[in-house]
Amino acid sequence: MGSNNLKDIPDKPESQKLQLSGKEIYCVVDIDSFEAMVWAKEFNELQGKPVLVVNAQRVIIAVSYEAKKFGISRAHDNVKSARSKCPTPPLIVFEIPGKDGKSDQTIPQKASFEIQKCVRSFVNNKFPGTVICMKSKDEIYFEFSEYLDKNLVQTSNLDLDLLPHKPKTVWIGASKDKIEERRLALASNIAEQILQKIREETGFIASAGVAASCIVAKIACGNDKPDALTIVTNSGVDDLYAQTNMKDAPYLKGKNGISIFRLWERKGHVLKSLLDFKKCVDIAEIQNELQLTDFQANQLKEVAEGFDLEPLEDKKKATLQSSWNIINQDRPCTQEILKKYIMNCCEELELKINHENYLFERIPKEIKIVLRSKISKRDSEGQPKVTVKSIDTRTLKYENPQKSGTLGSFIWTKLCEMWKEGEKTFANFEDVTEIMFTTSY
């Protein structure tokens, strides 16, 4: 049986290692079946029904909780297997509305922004000092230690008013440390208020996990969904791991988890729970066998050990991106087609820029535009081969669209001017199949 020996993984410099004070209390809030709820709010006929949300390629994006009751999983099912699990009532397969070959993400992005705006306003005003980090469209991380240090009276008695009153509240592990107990109690009370605020202001239902590390709080957040609050003491981590299916844990869903499961099965170990994973696996060996990057291996190390390798920071995004693949690639890319897809990219990017500006009061300095040809063919042995060729790259100084109309009209005008100066005609862009925009701050 292997040990969690990570000597083969390059270690971080001392200055970059996470130094914990032992007082950190984290909370992870996850919107339950986010995309399924987003589209159910847009289309009433989806509400209360077993629904699969799929993209244009028929890949499952989300599963409603009515469908999950039949054992359907986004990580382990496709449309065909999901249908077989839910013959009655009939499973609804909802394809996200598309635009020019790409699933429309503006509605989920706007919903995510409304949730983030609601949470940041509420927490910053009521619980100052809390670190808030939006990890994805539907997942928010919090670290409460600064607020707890200033507002928690350090006594040996647990005030029952601190305890959350949510019906689906689960405590895992008993704490002999009264200070830890009180800090977890107040943090979970804050978490309950956050869940309630999200529901009242946005209509979304969420679950939360509270623990002394981000990764344990994240695992706890998936416990007993939907609409649940799970608090894990330091002594309760193994209990949480024992009741968590390995294949449903963070970073172990999908291909990674299946590959690790099969690798260790060949060694004579059946990994069922996350506790089995923690006790049996050798991360360095997994990294070598599955050719994982250091980043992926460190993610698995976090799960196996239950601690964080990076501090939680409210990082502003270094860049914002929007890209679009041009459909009907068998025909030349004309001026009309190129303009349409550039406008699509600009519309998507402008929404992200506006959200970033509202939350962090900043606008980009530049926008980089890359036009390239990406052609997939098969070689003489029948293996797929992708050829990528850069056709044009431009960097434009960002200007506030309020001064120059929409972002799309500004960028299209500037590009046409630059192409004309460079004596380029639209015939130069006939092979363009992909457009990518990247901001820099």
C-alpha positions as CSV (number, residue, x, y, z in Angstrom):
1,M,0.0,0.0,0.0
2,G,1.5,3.3,-1.1
3,S,2.1,6.4,1.0
4,N,1.4,10.0,0.2
5,N,5.0,10.6,-0.7
6,L,5.3,13.8,-2.8
7,K,9.1,14.1,-3.1
8,D,8.9,13.8,-6.9
9,I,6.7,16.9,-7.1
10,P,8.7,20.1,-7.2
11,D,8.3,21.9,-3.9
12,K,7.4,25.5,-3.6
13,P,9.9,28.1,-2.5
14,E,9.6,28.9,1.2
15,S,8.2,32.4,0.3
16,Q,5.4,30.9,-1.6
17,K,4.3,28.2,0.9
18,L,1.0,28.8,2.7
19,Q,1.5,29.6,6.3
20,L,-1.7,28.9,8.3
21,S,-2.3,30.5,11.7
22,G,-4.6,27.7,12.8
23,K,-7.5,30.1,13.0
24,E,-8.6,30.1,9.4
25,I,-12.3,29.2,8.8
26,Y,-13.4,28.8,5.3
27,C,-16.8,28.5,3.6
28,V,-17.6,27.3,0.1
29,V,-21.0,28.2,-1.3
30,D,-22.1,26.4,-4.5
31,I,-25.3,27.2,-6.4
32,D,-27.2,23.9,-6.7
33,S,-27.4,22.7,-10.3
34,F,-26.6,26.2,-11.5
35,E,-27.2,26.0,-15.2
36,A,-30.3,23.9,-14.8
37,M,-31.7,26.5,-12.4
38,V,-30.7,29.3,-14.8
39,W,-32.6,27.9,-17.7
40,A,-35.6,26.8,-15.6
41,K,-36.0,30.4,-14.6
42,E,-36.0,31.4,-18.3
43,F,-38.3,28.6,-19.4
44,N,-41.2,27.8,-17.1
45,E,-41.8,24.4,-18.7
46,L,-38.5,23.1,-17.2
47,Q,-39.4,23.9,-13.6
48,G,-39.9,20.9,-11.4
49,K,-39.0,18.5,-14.2
50,P,-36.1,16.0,-14.7
51,V,-33.9,18.0,-17.0
52,L,-30.5,17.6,-18.7
53,V,-28.9,20.8,-19.9
54,V,-26.6,20.1,-22.9
55,N,-24.5,22.3,-25.2
56,A,-24.4,22.3,-29.0
57,Q,-22.2,19.2,-29.0
58,R,-24.8,17.3,-26.7
59,V,-22.3,17.3,-23.8
60,I,-24.1,17.4,-20.4
61,I,-23.6,20.7,-18.7
62,A,-26.0,20.4,-15.8
63,V,-28.5,18.0,-14.3
64,S,-31.6,19.2,-12.4
65,Y,-32.1,17.7,-8.9
66,E,-35.3,16.1,-10.2
67,A,-33.2,14.1,-12.7
68,K,-30.4,13.4,-10.1
69,K,-33.0,11.5,-8.1
70,F,-32.8,8.8,-10.8
71,G,-29.1,8.4,-10.4
72,I,-28.1,10.6,-13.3
73,S,-24.7,12.2,-13.0
74,R,-23.1,14.9,-15.2
75,A,-19.6,13.3,-14.7
76,H,-20.6,9.7,-15.4
77,D,-23.5,9.8,-17.9
78,N,-24.2,10.8,-21.5
79,V,-27.6,11.7,-23.0
80,K,-28.3,8.0,-24.0
81,S,-27.5,6.5,-20.6
82,A,-29.4,9.3,-18.8
83,R,-32.5,8.6,-20.8
84,S,-32.4,4.9,-19.9
85,K,-32.3,5.8,-16.2
86,C,-35.3,8.1,-16.4
87,P,-38.0,6.6,-18.7
88,T,-40.9,8.0,-16.6
89,P,-41.5,10.8,-16.3
90,P,-39.8,11.5,-19.6
91,L,-36.4,13.2,-19.2
92,I,-36.2,16.6,-20.8
93,V,-33.0,17.2,-22.8
94,F,-32.7,21.0,-23.0
95,E,-30.1,22.3,-25.5
96,I,-28.7,25.7,-24.5
97,P,-29.8,28.2,-27.2
98,G,-27.0,28.9,-29.6
99,K,-25.7,31.6,-31.7
100,D,-23.5,30.9,-34.8
101,G,-22.5,27.5,-33.6
102,K,-21.8,28.5,-29.9
103,S,-23.9,28.0,-26.9
104,D,-25.2,31.3,-25.5
105,Q,-23.6,32.0,-22.1
106,T,-24.8,35.5,-21.7
107,I,-27.8,34.5,-19.5
108,P,-25.7,32.3,-17.1
109,Q,-23.1,35.0,-17.0
110,K,-25.6,37.6,-16.1
111,A,-27.1,35.3,-13.4
112,S,-23.7,34.7,-12.0
113,F,-23.0,38.4,-11.9
114,E,-26.2,39.1,-10.0
115,I,-25.3,36.4,-7.4
116,Q,-21.8,37.8,-7.0
117,K,-23.1,41.4,-6.7
118,C,-25.6,40.3,-4.1
119,V,-23.1,38.4,-2.0
120,R,-20.3,41.0,-2.2
121,S,-22.6,43.8,-1.1
122,F,-24.1,41.8,1.7
123,V,-20.9,40.3,3.1
124,N,-18.7,43.4,2.8
125,N,-21.3,45.5,4.6
126,K,-22.2,43.0,7.3
127,F,-19.0,41.0,7.8
128,P,-16.1,43.4,7.0
129,G,-12.7,41.8,6.7
130,T,-14.1,38.6,5.0
131,V,-12.0,37.5,2.0
132,I,-14.4,36.7,-0.9
133,C,-13.2,34.8,-4.0
134,M,-15.5,33.9,-7.0
135,K,-13.9,30.7,-8.2
136,S,-16.4,30.0,-11.1
137,K,-19.8,31.1,-12.3
138,D,-21.5,29.2,-9.5
139,E,-19.0,28.8,-6.7
140,I,-17.9,31.4,-4.1
141,Y,-15.2,31.0,-1.4
142,F,-15.0,32.9,1.9
143,E,-12.4,33.2,4.6
144,F,-13.7,34.6,7.9
145,S,-10.8,34.7,10.3
146,E,-10.3,38.5,10.4
147,Y,-14.0,39.1,11.1
148,L,-14.1,36.3,13.7
149,D,-11.0,37.6,15.5
150,K,-12.7,41.0,15.9
151,N,-16.2,39.9,16.7
152,L,-16.1,36.6,18.6
153,V,-16.0,36.8,22.4
154,Q,-13.5,34.2,23.5
155,T,-15.4,32.4,26.2
156,S,-15.7,28.7,27.0
157,N,-19.5,28.6,26.6
158,L,-21.2,28.1,23.2
159,D,-24.0,30.6,22.7
160,L,-26.9,28.7,21.1
161,D,-27.8,31.9,19.2
162,L,-24.6,31.4,17.1
163,L,-25.8,28.1,15.8
164,P,-27.4,28.0,12.4
165,H,-31.1,27.1,12.3
166,K,-31.3,25.7,8.7
167,P,-33.2,22.4,8.6
168,K,-30.5,20.6,6.6
169,T,-27.6,21.5,8.8
170,V,-25.1,18.7,9.4
171,W,-22.1,18.8,11.9
172,I,-19.5,16.2,11.2
173,G,-17.1,15.5,14.1
174,A,-17.2,16.6,17.7
175,S,-14.8,19.3,18.8
176,K,-13.1,19.3,22.2
177,D,-11.7,22.7,21.4
178,K,-14.2,25.3,22.6
179,I,-12.6,28.1,20.6
180,E,-12.7,26.0,17.4
181,E,-16.3,25.1,18.2
182,R,-17.3,28.8,18.6
183,R,-15.5,29.9,15.5
184,L,-17.1,27.2,13.4
185,A,-20.5,28.0,14.9
186,L,-20.3,31.7,14.1
187,A,-18.9,31.0,10.6
188,S,-21.7,28.6,9.9
189,N,-24.2,31.2,11.1
190,I,-22.7,33.6,8.6
191,A,-22.9,30.9,5.9
192,E,-26.6,30.4,6.6
193,Q,-27.2,34.1,6.2
194,I,-25.4,34.2,2.9
195,L,-27.5,31.2,1.6
196,Q,-30.7,33.0,2.7
197,K,-29.6,36.3,1.1
198,I,-28.9,34.5,-2.2
199,R,-32.3,32.9,-2.2
200,E,-34.2,36.0,-1.2
201,E,-32.5,38.4,-3.8
202,T,-31.8,36.1,-6.7
203,G,-34.1,33.1,-6.3
204,F,-31.2,30.6,-6.5
205,I,-30.8,27.8,-4.0
206,A,-27.3,27.0,-2.8
207,S,-25.5,24.7,-0.4
208,A,-22.4,25.5,1.8
209,G,-19.6,23.8,3.5
210,V,-17.6,25.2,6.5
211,A,-14.2,23.9,7.6
212,A,-10.7,24.9,8.6
213,S,-9.4,24.4,5.0
214,C,-10.8,25.4,1.6
215,I,-10.6,21.8,0.2
216,V,-12.5,20.3,3.1
217,A,-15.1,23.0,2.9
218,K,-15.5,22.3,-0.8
219,I,-15.9,18.6,-0.2
220,A,-18.4,19.3,2.6
221,C,-20.3,21.6,0.3
222,G,-21.2,18.6,-1.8
223,N,-22.6,16.7,1.1
224,D,-26.4,16.2,1.3
225,K,-27.2,18.6,-1.5
226,P,-29.4,20.5,-2.4
227,D,-30.1,23.4,0.1
228,A,-27.7,22.0,2.7
229,L,-25.2,23.4,5.2
230,T,-22.4,21.1,6.4
231,I,-19.8,22.0,9.1
232,V,-16.7,19.8,9.6
233,T,-14.5,20.0,12.6
234,N,-10.8,19.1,12.4
235,S,-11.6,15.7,14.0
236,G,-14.4,15.1,11.6
237,V,-12.4,15.2,8.3
238,D,-12.0,11.4,8.2
239,D,-15.7,10.9,8.8
240,L,-16.5,13.3,5.9
241,Y,-14.0,11.4,3.7
242,A,-15.6,8.1,4.6
243,Q,-19.0,9.1,3.5
244,T,-17.8,10.8,0.2
245,N,-17.7,8.7,-2.9
246,M,-14.2,9.0,-4.3
247,K,-15.5,9.5,-7.9
248,D,-17.6,12.5,-6.7
249,A,-14.8,14.3,-5.0
250,P,-13.2,17.5,-6.3
251,Y,-10.5,16.8,-9.0
252,L,-11.5,13.2,-9.1
253,K,-14.7,13.4,-11.1
254,G,-14.7,12.2,-14.7
255,K,-11.6,10.8,-16.4
256,N,-9.1,11.5,-13.6
257,G,-11.0,9.6,-11.0
258,I,-11.7,6.7,-13.3
259,S,-8.1,6.4,-14.3
260,I,-6.9,6.5,-10.7
261,F,-9.6,4.0,-9.7
262,R,-8.5,1.5,-12.4
263,L,-4.8,2.1,-11.7
264,W,-5.2,1.2,-8.0
265,E,-7.6,-1.6,-8.8
266,R,-4.8,-3.3,-10.8
267,K,-2.7,-3.0,-7.6
268,G,-5.4,-4.9,-5.7
269,H,-7.1,-1.9,-4.0
270,V,-10.8,-1.0,-4.5
271,L,-11.2,2.7,-3.9
272,K,-14.7,3.4,-2.9
273,S,-14.7,6.3,-0.5
274,L,-12.5,9.4,-0.4
275,L,-11.0,7.9,2.8
276,D,-9.8,4.9,0.8
277,F,-8.1,7.4,-1.6
278,K,-6.5,9.2,1.3
279,K,-5.1,6.1,2.9
280,C,-4.1,4.1,-0.2
281,V,-2.8,6.2,-3.0
282,D,0.7,7.5,-3.7
283,I,0.3,10.8,-5.5
284,A,3.8,10.8,-7.0
285,E,3.1,7.4,-8.5
286,I,-0.2,8.6,-9.9
287,Q,1.5,11.6,-11.4
288,N,4.1,9.4,-13.1
289,E,1.7,6.7,-14.3
290,L,-1.0,9.2,-15.6
291,Q,1.5,11.8,-16.8
292,L,-0.2,14.6,-14.7
293,T,1.2,18.1,-14.5
294,D,2.5,19.4,-11.2
295,F,-0.6,21.5,-10.9
296,Q,-2.9,18.5,-11.3
297,A,-0.8,16.5,-8.8
298,N,-0.9,19.3,-6.2
299,Q,-4.7,19.4,-6.6
300,L,-4.8,15.7,-5.7
301,K,-2.4,16.3,-2.8
302,E,-4.8,18.9,-1.4
303,V,-7.7,16.4,-1.6
304,A,-5.6,13.5,-0.1
305,E,-4.2,15.6,2.8
306,G,-7.2,17.9,3.4
307,F,-5.1,21.1,3.4
308,D,-4.6,24.0,1.1
309,L,-1.4,24.7,-0.9
310,E,-2.4,28.2,-1.9
311,P,-3.9,31.0,0.2
312,L,-7.4,32.2,-0.6
313,E,-7.1,35.6,-2.3
314,D,-9.7,37.8,-4.0
315,K,-7.7,37.8,-7.2
316,K,-8.7,40.0,-10.0
317,K,-8.5,38.2,-13.3
318,A,-5.3,39.0,-15.1
319,T,-7.1,38.8,-18.5
320,L,-10.6,38.4,-19.9
321,Q,-11.1,36.3,-23.0
322,S,-13.7,35.6,-25.7
323,S,-13.2,33.3,-28.6
324,W,-15.3,32.0,-31.4
325,N,-15.0,29.2,-34.0
326,I,-16.3,30.0,-37.4
327,I,-18.8,27.4,-38.6
328,N,-19.1,26.4,-42.3
329,Q,-15.4,26.3,-42.5
330,D,-15.5,24.6,-46.0
331,R,-16.2,28.0,-47.5
332,P,-13.9,31.0,-47.5
333,C,-14.3,33.5,-44.7
334,T,-15.7,36.6,-46.3
335,Q,-15.8,40.2,-45.0
336,E,-19.4,39.7,-43.9
337,I,-18.7,36.5,-42.0
338,L,-15.5,37.9,-40.4
339,K,-17.4,41.0,-39.2
340,K,-20.3,38.9,-37.8
341,Y,-18.0,36.8,-35.7
342,I,-15.9,39.7,-34.5
343,M,-19.1,41.4,-33.4
344,N,-20.1,38.2,-31.6
345,C,-16.8,38.1,-29.7
346,C,-17.1,41.8,-28.8
347,E,-20.6,41.4,-27.4
348,E,-19.5,38.5,-25.2
349,L,-16.3,40.3,-24.1
350,E,-18.1,43.6,-23.4
351,L,-20.4,41.9,-20.9
352,K,-17.4,40.5,-19.0
353,I,-15.6,43.9,-19.1
354,N,-18.7,45.7,-17.7
355,H,-19.0,43.1,-14.9
356,E,-15.3,43.4,-14.0
357,N,-15.6,47.2,-14.0
358,Y,-18.7,47.1,-11.7
359,L,-17.1,44.8,-9.2
360,F,-13.5,46.1,-9.2
361,E,-13.7,49.5,-10.8
362,R,-11.2,48.9,-13.5
363,I,-11.1,48.8,-17.3
364,P,-8.6,47.1,-19.6
365,K,-5.7,48.9,-21.0
366,E,-5.5,46.9,-24.2
367,I,-7.3,44.2,-26.3
368,K,-5.3,41.7,-28.3
369,I,-7.1,40.2,-31.3
370,V,-5.8,37.0,-32.9
371,L,-7.2,35.6,-36.2
372,R,-6.0,32.1,-37.0
373,S,-6.6,29.1,-39.1
374,K,-7.2,25.8,-37.2
375,I,-7.6,22.8,-39.5
376,S,-8.1,19.3,-38.4
377,K,-7.2,16.5,-40.8
378,R,-6.1,12.9,-40.7
379,D,-2.6,11.8,-41.5
380,S,-1.6,8.9,-43.7
381,E,-2.1,6.5,-40.7
382,G,-5.6,7.9,-40.1
383,Q,-4.7,9.7,-36.9
384,P,-6.1,13.2,-36.3
385,K,-3.7,16.1,-36.9
386,V,-4.4,19.7,-36.1
387,T,-2.6,22.5,-38.0
388,V,-2.7,25.9,-36.5
389,K,-1.6,29.0,-38.5
390,S,-1.6,32.6,-37.2
391,I,-3.1,34.9,-39.9
392,D,-3.3,38.2,-38.1
393,T,-2.6,39.6,-34.6
394,R,-3.4,43.1,-33.5
395,T,-3.3,45.0,-30.2
396,L,-5.6,47.9,-29.7
397,K,-5.8,50.5,-26.9
398,Y,-9.1,50.1,-25.1
399,E,-11.5,53.0,-25.3
400,N,-14.7,53.3,-23.3
401,P,-17.5,52.3,-25.7
402,Q,-19.7,55.1,-24.3
403,K,-17.4,57.5,-26.1
404,S,-17.3,55.5,-29.4
405,G,-20.5,53.4,-29.6
406,T,-20.4,49.7,-29.0
407,L,-17.1,47.8,-28.5
408,G,-17.8,45.9,-31.7
409,S,-18.2,49.0,-33.9
410,F,-15.0,50.5,-32.3
411,I,-12.9,47.4,-32.9
412,W,-14.2,46.7,-36.4
413,T,-13.5,50.3,-37.5
414,K,-10.0,50.2,-36.0
415,L,-9.1,46.8,-37.6
416,C,-10.3,48.0,-41.0
417,E,-8.1,51.1,-40.7
418,M,-5.1,49.0,-39.7
419,W,-5.6,46.5,-42.4
420,K,-5.9,49.2,-45.0
421,E,-2.7,50.8,-43.8
422,G,-1.0,47.5,-44.1
423,E,-2.4,47.0,-47.6
424,K,-4.3,43.9,-46.5
425,T,-7.6,43.0,-48.3
426,F,-10.3,40.6,-47.0
427,A,-8.9,38.0,-49.4
428,N,-6.0,37.7,-46.8
429,F,-8.5,36.3,-44.3
430,E,-10.3,33.6,-46.3
431,D,-8.7,30.9,-44.2
432,V,-9.7,32.3,-40.8
433,T,-11.5,29.7,-38.7
434,E,-11.0,31.1,-35.1
435,I,-11.1,34.5,-33.5
436,M,-9.7,35.2,-30.0
437,F,-9.9,38.4,-28.0
438,T,-7.8,38.9,-24.8
439,T,-7.8,41.9,-22.5
440,S,-4.8,43.1,-20.5
441,Y,-5.1,45.2,-17.3
